[in-house]
């Protein structure tokens, strides 16, 4: 699905112009990943995009407007992919252990991966990570729904509360590990420990280990 174009951005009218916009976006994200916000300049963007200064300013007034567009677009696209996954996949084929492991992996990937510089886009545009938090809240709501499809397996007297707090408990561990200055756990170790923690809380039984191969969707496309 094509990303919605904010009103302040001049929408391309031709396919060639749209391709130019996509090259600018791709180049900008690559520069953010390698050099951060301070390393992203208009000249570097157009050089990496094999475009021109004129093409850039035909679409954006400057770097700030580009960052505002990127900050809105990346989270909108991630949310669209998540909503599509919820609507199109046959979730009934997964058991609770697979859903839990997939949920843990998804929350880890949403925090690690490219999120550090993407969250910086929120700050650059004055949103203080609002878009990122809104995206994660939607993840939590969707994952809670999937877990509650297996409510008969949940030992807690209040399955809705257990699913809600269990997921947020995992998120707390993921966030604290992300901020760790040394000895940060690997993704595999973090998945296993958080999976055991969440399964134990929901069912009273941490299970026999990882189910393997569970992948809900690619957060970053």
C-alpha positions as CSV (number, residue, x, y, z in Angstrom):
1,X,0.0,0.0,0.0
2,X,1.4,3.4,-0.9
3,X,2.1,5.7,2.0
4,X,-0.3,8.6,2.5
5,X,1.3,11.9,1.6
6,X,0.9,14.7,4.2
7,X,-0.9,17.8,2.9
8,X,2.2,20.0,3.2
9,X,4.1,17.7,0.9
10,X,3.6,18.3,-2.8
11,X,2.2,15.0,-4.1
12,X,3.9,13.6,-7.3
13,X,1.6,13.5,-10.3
14,X,3.7,11.2,-12.5
15,X,5.1,7.8,-11.9
16,X,8.6,9.1,-12.6
17,X,8.2,11.7,-10.0
18,X,6.9,9.2,-7.5
19,X,10.0,7.1,-8.1
20,X,12.2,10.1,-7.4
21,X,10.4,10.6,-4.1
22,X,10.9,7.0,-3.2
23,X,14.6,7.3,-3.9
24,X,14.8,10.3,-1.7
25,X,13.0,8.5,1.1
26,X,15.2,5.4,0.8
27,X,18.4,7.4,0.7
28,X,17.3,9.4,3.8
29,X,16.5,6.3,5.8
30,X,19.9,4.8,4.9
31,X,21.7,7.9,5.9
32,X,19.8,8.0,9.2
33,X,20.8,4.4,9.8
34,X,24.5,5.0,9.2
35,X,25.1,8.7,10.2
36,X,22.1,9.7,12.4
37,X,20.1,12.9,12.3
38,X,23.2,15.1,12.3
39,X,24.7,13.3,9.3
40,X,21.6,13.7,7.2
41,X,21.9,16.7,4.9
42,X,20.1,17.7,1.7
43,X,23.3,17.4,-0.3
44,X,24.0,13.9,1.0
45,X,20.4,12.8,0.4
46,X,20.3,13.9,-3.2
47,X,23.7,12.5,-3.9
48,X,22.8,9.1,-2.5
49,X,19.4,9.2,-4.3
50,X,21.1,10.0,-7.6
51,X,18.7,13.0,-7.8
52,X,19.2,16.8,-7.8
53,X,18.8,19.7,-5.4
54,X,16.0,21.0,-7.6
55,X,14.1,17.7,-7.3
56,X,14.4,17.7,-3.6
57,X,13.1,21.2,-3.2
58,X,10.3,20.5,-5.6
59,X,9.0,18.2,-2.8
60,X,10.3,19.5,0.5
61,X,11.0,23.0,1.8
62,X,14.1,21.6,3.5
63,X,15.5,19.0,5.9
64,X,12.9,19.7,8.6
65,X,10.0,19.0,6.3
66,X,11.7,15.8,5.1
67,X,12.1,14.6,8.6
68,X,8.5,15.4,9.4
69,X,7.4,13.4,6.4
70,X,9.6,10.5,7.3
71,X,8.5,10.5,10.9
72,X,4.8,10.2,9.9
73,X,5.4,7.7,7.0
74,X,7.6,5.0,8.6
75,X,5.1,4.4,11.5
76,X,2.1,4.6,9.3
77,X,3.5,2.0,7.0
78,X,4.5,-0.3,9.9
79,X,1.0,0.0,11.4
80,X,-0.6,-0.8,8.0
81,X,1.6,-4.0,7.7
82,X,0.5,-5.0,11.2
83,X,-3.2,-4.4,10.5
84,X,-2.9,-6.3,7.2
85,X,-1.2,-9.2,9.1
86,X,-4.1,-9.3,11.6
87,X,-6.7,-9.3,8.9
88,X,-5.3,-11.7,6.4
89,X,-3.5,-14.4,8.4
90,X,-5.2,-17.5,9.7
91,X,-4.3,-17.2,13.4
92,X,-6.3,-20.2,14.3
93,X,-3.4,-22.4,13.1
94,X,-1.2,-21.2,16.0
95,X,-1.3,-22.5,19.5
96,X,-0.9,-20.3,22.6
97,X,2.9,-21.1,22.9
98,X,3.4,-20.0,19.3
99,X,1.4,-16.8,19.7
100,X,3.3,-15.9,22.9
101,X,6.7,-16.5,21.3
102,X,5.7,-14.5,18.2
103,X,4.5,-11.7,20.4
104,X,7.7,-11.6,22.4
105,X,9.8,-11.5,19.2
106,X,7.6,-8.8,17.7
107,X,7.9,-6.5,20.7
108,X,11.7,-7.0,20.7
109,X,12.0,-6.2,17.0
110,X,9.8,-3.1,17.4
111,X,12.2,-1.8,20.1
112,X,15.5,-2.9,18.6
113,X,16.0,-3.1,14.9
114,X,15.8,0.4,13.3
115,X,13.7,1.9,16.0
116,X,16.4,4.1,17.6
117,X,16.8,6.4,14.7
118,X,13.1,6.2,13.7
119,X,12.1,7.3,17.2
120,X,14.6,10.2,16.7
121,X,12.4,11.3,13.8
122,X,9.6,11.9,16.3
123,X,11.8,14.1,18.4
124,X,13.1,16.0,15.4
125,X,9.5,16.9,14.4
126,X,8.5,17.8,18.0
127,X,6.3,14.7,18.6
128,X,8.4,13.3,21.4
129,X,8.1,9.7,20.2
130,X,4.3,10.0,20.0
131,X,4.1,8.1,16.7
132,X,6.3,5.3,18.0
133,X,4.3,4.9,21.2
134,X,1.0,4.9,19.2
135,X,2.4,2.1,17.0
136,X,3.5,0.0,20.0
137,X,0.1,0.5,21.7
138,X,-1.6,-0.9,18.5
139,X,0.8,-3.9,18.6
140,X,-0.1,-4.6,22.3
141,X,-3.8,-4.4,21.5
142,X,-3.6,-6.7,18.6
143,X,-1.4,-9.2,20.5
144,X,-3.8,-9.2,23.4
145,X,-6.6,-10.1,21.1
146,X,-4.6,-13.0,19.7
147,X,-3.7,-14.3,23.1
148,X,-7.3,-14.1,24.3
149,X,-8.3,-16.4,21.5
150,X,-6.7,-19.1,23.7
151,X,-8.4,-17.9,26.9
152,X,-9.4,-21.4,27.9
153,X,-5.7,-22.2,28.4
154,X,-5.1,-19.1,30.6
155,X,-5.1,-20.0,34.3
156,X,-5.6,-16.5,35.6
157,X,-9.1,-15.7,36.9
158,X,-9.1,-12.6,34.7
159,X,-7.7,-13.6,31.3
160,X,-8.0,-10.0,29.9
161,X,-6.0,-8.6,32.7
162,X,-3.4,-11.4,32.5
163,X,-2.9,-10.8,28.8
164,X,-2.7,-7.1,29.2
165,X,-0.3,-7.1,32.1
166,X,1.7,-10.0,30.8
167,X,2.5,-8.3,27.6
168,X,3.4,-5.0,29.3
169,X,5.6,-7.0,31.7
170,X,7.5,-8.3,28.7
171,X,7.7,-4.8,27.2
172,X,9.2,-3.5,30.5
173,X,12.0,-6.2,30.3
174,X,12.6,-5.4,26.6
175,X,12.8,-1.7,27.2
176,X,15.2,-2.1,30.1
177,X,17.5,-4.4,28.1
178,X,17.4,-1.9,25.2
179,X,18.7,0.8,27.5
180,X,21.4,-1.4,29.1
181,X,24.8,0.1,28.7
182,X,26.7,-3.2,28.9
183,X,26.0,-7.0,28.8
184,X,22.8,-6.6,26.8
185,X,21.2,-10.0,26.2
186,X,21.0,-11.4,22.7
187,X,17.7,-11.5,20.9
188,X,17.6,-15.3,21.2
189,X,18.2,-15.3,25.0
190,X,15.7,-12.4,25.5
191,X,13.0,-14.3,23.5
192,X,13.5,-17.5,25.4
193,X,13.4,-15.8,28.9
194,X,10.5,-13.5,28.1
195,X,8.6,-16.4,26.5
196,X,9.0,-18.5,29.6
197,X,8.0,-15.6,31.8
198,X,4.8,-14.8,29.9
199,X,3.8,-18.4,29.4
200,X,4.4,-19.0,33.2
201,X,2.3,-16.0,34.1
202,X,-0.6,-16.9,31.8
203,X,-0.8,-20.7,32.3
204,X,1.4,-21.5,35.3
205,X,3.6,-23.6,33.0
206,X,6.6,-22.1,31.2
207,X,6.5,-24.9,28.7
208,X,9.4,-27.0,27.2
209,X,11.1,-24.3,25.2
210,X,10.8,-22.3,22.0
211,X,8.5,-23.4,19.3
212,X,10.8,-22.1,16.5
213,X,10.1,-20.3,13.2
214,X,7.3,-18.0,14.5
215,X,7.3,-14.7,12.6
216,X,4.2,-12.5,12.7
217,X,5.3,-9.9,10.2
218,X,8.3,-7.8,9.3
219,X,7.9,-4.6,11.4
220,X,10.1,-2.6,8.9
221,X,9.0,-4.2,5.7
